[in-house]
């Protein structure tokens, strides 16, 4: 199954998240701590209670904050991974269909790990779906010997600059033929970009046992009808890009893939959520 979304956003921003040509390239699915739009219950922080050494972490699911709430946007995290939390402390700000509200901690503890959209971070092991504990992003790199996909390990635990440095170093090692097996074997989600070759959009082939791959086309200018401050219609040039996600419907069905792309689109078109 493949589904596409067209995005209008600043090309400089998208270069950080989908590995487009530029001074810095950073793959998608990074730093889940900030700004991703998520369906209720599909995103959580792992939260260690005061008894965390004795058992598994507690998953903090997004609650239903109004009778009509179907999904919410995490606008801003107010605590960081590894930070101590007391009962009643504000964890994050959530935008619902009614207002922006604050989610408070219900217990004392330490925030251990942030996970966003975990349902797409899966693989098919031949017998069934397997939930993967880390977000390991495979980035397609063209070399003289063919395509290879070095991996940014545990991308959600890295900052943007660290990921940018990793992609740059791994790409150079790939082109020099110096990648170690553990640097390209595995991965949980792939990104492929043909935009630098003038391709508007394409469908990439999934790398088994992964369940998803995101195909990125080139930026292209389009004219869009908008309104000025006085409500008068005007034409404005925007940069448009098409991304297409191929997914294994045994583990990532149409509904889940659409939610992921909707979240991806919303956050890249509203970069304030990623601040």
N, C-alpha and C positions, 0 to 999 in steps of 0.2 A: 504494500500500500504506500502511495506517495501523496503528500498534500503540500500545497504551496501557499505562501503568503507574500504579498508585496508590501514592502516597508518604505516609508518616507522618513529619512532621518539624516543627521549629519554624518557624512562618510568618515570623518575623523573618528567619531565615536565608534562606529561599527567595526573599524579596523582593529580596535582593541579586542573585540569579542568574537570575530569570526575569521581572523587571520588574513585580512586583506593586505595587499601590498602597501607599504608605507614605512615610516621610520620604526614603528613598533607594531607587532602583531600579537594578538592575544586571542585564544580560542574561546568559544562560548561556554556557558555553564560555569562561569567563574564566580567565586566569592558569593555564595548563596546567602550571605548575611544581609544583603540589602536589596530591597526594592522589587522583588519578583511578585507578580500577580499570581495568586494561587487559589485553587478551589478549596473550600472548607474541608479540613482534615487531611489535605494532601501535602502539607508542609509542616515541619516541626523543628524545634531545637531539641537536641537531646539534653536532658536536664538531670544532673546528679543530685539527689537529695542528700541530707546530712549522713545518710547510711549508704552512700554510693559505693564504698569499698566492699560492701557485702552483697551487692546484687547488680542487676542490669540497670542502665539509666532509664529514667522516666521520659516517655515521649510526650511533649507538649503539643497537642493538636490545636489547629485554629478553631476557636469556638464559634457557635452561632450567636452573633451579637444583636440580631434583630429578627423578628418573625419572618421577614421577607428575604433575609440574607441567603444567597446561594453561593457567593464567592466573595473574597475580599482581597485587597491589595496591601501587602506589607509595605507601608510607606517608608518606615525608618525603624531600624533596630536601635534600642536604647541601651543594650548591654552587649558586651563582646564575648567571644569564645574564651573560656578560661576564667571569666570574671565571677567573683562571688556574688550571690543574689540572696536577698532576704525576702521573706514572705511580705507581699504587698508592694515590692519594688516594681516599677514599670519595666516591662520587657521590650515592648515594641508598640508602634502606632499602626493601626489597621484602618484602611479606608473601606467602608461598607457602602451599600446603596443609599444609606441615610446620612452618614457623617463619618468623621475620623475619630476613632476611639482608641483608648490605651488598654493594652492587655497587661494585667498584673500577675506576678508570680504568686502561686498558692502555697509555696513552701520555701524553706531555706535550702541553699545548695550552691552548686557551681555549674555554670553553663559549659557543657563539654563539647558539643558539636552542633553545627547548623547544617540542616539538610533541606534542599529545595527541590520540588518536583521529583521525588525519589522514584516514582513509578516508571519513568522513562530510563532510569539508570539500571537496566536489567539486561540479562542475556538468556539465551535458550541453550541449555546444556545437553540437548538430545532427548531428555526425558520430561522436561518441563521448565518453567521460568525460574530464574535464579536472581534474587535481589542482590545487587552488588553494594558492598559497604562503602566504597570510595568512588569518587567521580574522577576517572582517569580518561582524559581526552586525547584521542588519537587525531593527529593533524596530518593530513595528506601532504607529502612533499615529493615533487618530481625530481628525479635524479637521472644521470646518464644511463643507469641500469634499470630504470623503471620507477614505478610509484612505491613509496614506502611511508608508513605512518608512525613516526615517533610519538611517544606518549608523554603528555604532561600529567604526572602522577599526582593524585589527590588535589585536583585543581581548586576545589572548594576551600581548602585550607590555606591557599596562597593568595597574596595580594596581586593587584594588577601588574605592578612593576616586576614582581618575582616571576609571574607567568610570562610576561613579555621577554624577560631575560632567558627563561627556559626554552621558549619557542625558538628564539634566535640561535641559542647554542645547539639545540637539537637539530634544527634545520641545517646548520653548518656541518654538524657531524654526519648527517644523512647524506649530504652532497659529497662529503669527503670519504664516504664509505667507512666511517669509524664508529657507527652505532653498535652498542652492545646488544645482545639478544633481549635482555630485560628492558631495553629502552624502546623496543618496537613490538614486542610480543605481549598481547593482552589488550587492555583498553576497554572502556565501557561505553563510549559514545564517540563517533567520528565526525570530522568536519572536512569537507572538500571544497576548494575554491577555484573556479575557472574564470573568475571575473577579469583577471589580468590578461586573458586571451581573447577578450571581447565577447564572451558568451553571456547572453542575457539571462538564461535560465537552463537548467538541466536536472536530470534525475540521477543521483549517484547510487551505486550498488552497495548494499549492506555488507559489512565485513563480519561474517559469522565467527563466533557465536553472539556478537553484538546484535542489538535489536534495532538500532537507529543510526542514521547518518544524515547530516545536514549538508545540502548542496547550495553553494553561494554563487550567485551570478554577479555581473558587473553593475556598477552604478551608472544610471542614465538619467539625463535631465528630462522632466516632463512638465507640462503646464497644468496648473490646478486652479480651478475657480474658487476664490476665497472672498471674504468680506473685510473691509477696512474697519477702523474704529467707529465710523459713522454708519456702518451697515451697507456701504456701497460695494457692488461686485467688482472684483478685479482679478486679473490673471497673475499668478505668481509661479515662478519656476521652482520646482522641487527636485531633489535627488531621489530616485526610486531604485530599489533593489529587490530582486526576487530570491527568496530562499525556499528550497524544497526539501522536506524531510521524508526520507524513505524509512518505513518501519515494518518490523515483523509483526503482523497482526495477531499472532499467537500470544504475544506478550504486551504489545502496545497497539491497541485497537484505534479505530478512526476517532473515537471520542476523545481519548487520551492524547493522541497526536495533535488534534485540533486545539485542545486546551493548552498544550505546550507551546504551539506556534502562536496562539493568541497572546500568551504571556510574554513570549519572546518579542513579538511585535510591539506590544504595549509598552514594554520597558525601554526598548531601543528608541521608540518614537517619543518617549517622555524621560529623557536622561536624568531629570531631577530625582527620579526614583532610585537611581544608581549612585547618588552622591553619598 
